[in-house]
């Protein structure tokens, strides 16, 4: 069986995609339908209350003009709300790529298939944080 990041489920019209951003992981399922988007069994507007996050999630669908044609079911966990929105966006873009290989170029040009690799830097020993050192004392 192929990896879980992008595979077509046998016997169903579901297309899967996995998106990650910081410590958030989104498992996305896209299927033909009426345009319903649910995240953790809640509607998009209820889960992402800030419009910027909703626009981030919907960006790949708006680019391909498939917003009212597809149902999207997302399970997301970990991280904060912005990281979860970015993970959902990447997962949707990957699922759309598996659904239609022809749209990969448009998604890649817009930057929706690129994983944002920025992560929190780890704390180092001898320091108070990742980079902050101890306070200098003159006396």
Residue pairs with C-beta under 8 A, 6 or more apart in sequence:
1 7
4 16
4 18
4 27
5 17
5 18
5 94
6 16
6 17
6 18
6 94
6 95
6 97
6 98
7 16
7 98
8 14
8 15
8 16
8 98
9 15
9 16
12 31
13 31
13 32
14 29
14 30
14 31
15 29
15 30
15 31
15 95
15 96
15 98
15 99
16 27
16 28
16 29
16 30
16 95
16 98
17 28
17 30
17 90
17 91
17 92
17 93
17 94
17 95
17 96
17 97
17 98
18 25
18 26
18 27
18 28
18 91
18 94
19 25
19 26
19 28
19 86
19 87
19 88
19 89
19 90
19 91
19 92
19 93
19 94
20 26
20 87
20 90
20 115
21 79
21 83
21 84
21 85
21 86
21 87
21 90
21 115
21 116
22 79
22 80
22 83
22 86
22 116
22 118
22 119
22 120
23 78
23 79
23 83
23 119
23 120
24 76
24 77
24 78
24 79
24 80
24 83
24 84
24 86
24 87
25 76
25 77
25 78
25 87
26 74
26 75
26 76
26 84
26 87
26 88
26 90
26 91
27 74
27 75
27 76
27 91
28 72
28 73
28 74
28 88
28 91
28 92
28 94
28 95
29 72
29 73
29 74
29 95
30 70
30 71
30 72
30 92
30 95
30 96
30 99
31 70
31 71
31 73
32 69
32 70
32 71
33 69
33 70
33 71
34 68
34 71
35 67
35 68
35 69
35 70
35 71
36 43
36 71
36 72
37 43
37 44
37 57
37 58
37 71
37 72
37 74
38 44
38 72
38 73
38 74
39 47
39 48
39 57
39 74
39 75
39 76
39 88
40 47
40 74
40 75
40 76
40 77
44 54
44 57
44 58
45 54
48 54
48 57
48 81
48 85
50 81
53 81
53 82
53 85
54 85
56 85
56 86
56 88
56 89
57 85
57 88
57 89
57 92
58 67
59 89
59 110
59 112
60 89
60 92
60 93
60 96
60 107
60 110
60 112
61 67
61 70
61 72
61 92
61 96
63 106
63 107
63 110
63 112
64 96
64 103
64 106
64 107
66 96
72 92
72 95
74 88
74 91
74 92
76 84
76 87
76 88
78 84
79 87
86 116
89 112
90 112
90 113
90 115
90 116
93 107
93 112
93 113
94 113
96 103
96 107
97 103
97 104
97 107
97 113
104 113
107 113
108 114
120 130
121 130
121 131
122 130
123 129
123 130
124 130
124 131
126 133
127 133
127 134
128 134
